[in-house]
Amino acid sequence: MSARPLLVIAAGGTGGHMFPAQALAEEMLLRGWRVQLSTDPRGARYAGGFPKEVERQVTSSATFAQGSALSRALAPFSIAAGVVKTAQALRRDRPACVAGFGGYPALPAMAAATLLKIPRLIHEQNGVLGRVNRLFATRVDQVACGTWPTALPEGTRGEYVGNPVRSSVLALSGAAYPSPAKGTIGLLVIGGSQGAGLFSRVVPDALKRLPYDLRDRIHLSQQVRPEDMDRVRALYDGLEIEAELRGFFDDVPDRLAAASLVISRAGASSIADITVIGRPALLIPYAAAMDDHQTANAAGLVEAGGAFAISEAELTPEGLARHITAILSDPEGAGAMAAASLSRGRPEATQHLAGLVEALAQNGRET
């Protein structure tokens, strides 16, 4: 048995859960800890960015919210099997702490840690608790909040730490803002599969409506679904806009740093990246997000003056074009938005969260 303390990270299969989990894993390895990732087969497919030193523990889990009636009926049995398997693993190699980041793949490890009374915390990325984190909020030693304020159950102890960002984002923290005053203007459009479909319909029409002297200077990077790629590329070719279109960008931090304006969904990890680097943003919260949590995510940055939020119901090419024109035609105002965005960034979030892990582990040793 290694003398180094072990952290088990329990996380789901979306970037919103996995990116902050990855950031904590990187930091705990630097602090001399061993790290394991506990997830399900779907989550494991999204774990490619984790350091190779992180051991993967893949167990069964399930969701009650999606799939066929049969799969939902069988979900409790799948989850129970995952809890039993995970509890056996935690007994063999007892961690000093278990950190949950939400998502149904996190459920078996959090349940097993609760049964075994292992020191544990959850990190909630959004301004509203997700289902799994809501289930465990009153059963953990610490709730770390990525967005503030976060609605928490009565009696729950919450601490604002921010959303940890990956080392590739931290390396560009506070990068000089590329003013749109002259030369090429970087415009980045990102938003996951749901955002990509919406933006592919609206953004080309919006850019068509920009003044020519502004549109002519834009270098566009846009996330586009494969089925929309040819259509969207033809539209931008017709507008003579220099555009890089990808189904997925693996260099988002660099593109953020090069952007004078970002159009994005209001996912917690996206906002964390935008604010740590410090860029003006137009945020379009995902209307179908549970409990409208993306609107809650955007509120702080909008209030600070670093972004404008546009609801899906109000998103039109004409309105989007007006926002883009107003921001990019006012370099001084765009720079002020960039500074306001940076003021909301929490580059220390990973360090703060790692400190909570170590404090819980120390308390666990003393009791």
Number of C-alpha atoms within 10 A of each C-alpha: 6 8 7 13 16 21 26 27 29 29 34 28 21 16 19 21 25 27 23 28 28 26 26 28 27 20 18 23 16 10 12 11 19 20 24 19 27 27 30 25 15 15 25 20 11 17 22 11 11 20 14 8 12 19 14 18 19 18 23 22 25 23 19 14 12 9 12 10 11 8 15 16 13 14 19 15 14 18 21 18 16 25 23 16 18 23 22 13 15 18 12 10 12 19 22 22 24 30 29 29 28 30 23 25 30 27 32 28 31 34 21 23 25 17 11 13 12 21 23 28 26 27 29 31 29 28 25 24 22 18 15 21 25 16 15 20 25 16 18 23 16 21 26 25 26 26 25 18 17 21 15 17 12 8 8 15 14 20 18 18 24 28 34 31 24 24 17 14 23 20 14 17 21 21 17 13 20 21 21 23 15 10 12 19 22 21 21 24 25 22 24 18 15 12 21 23 17 16 25 20 15 16 22 18 19 20 23 19 16 17 12 11 8 18 19 16 16 21 18 20 22 25 25 27 20 15 10 14 15 12 12 20 19 11 14 19 11 10 16 13 19 16 17 15 20 15 17 17 15 9 10 18 22 16 18 25 23 21 26 28 29 23 24 25 28 26 25 26 25 21 25 29 26 28 26 27 27 30 32 30 32 23 27 26 24 21 15 11 11 12 13 14 23 24 24 21 27 27 18 18 24 18 11 15 18 27 25 18 20 19 13 14 8 10 16 17 19 16 13 22 20 15 16 20 18 13 20 21 15 14 17 14 14 26 23 16 25 28 21 22 28 25 17 20 22 22 26 15 23 27 16 19 28 18 13 20 23 18 14 21 21 14 12 15 10 7 5
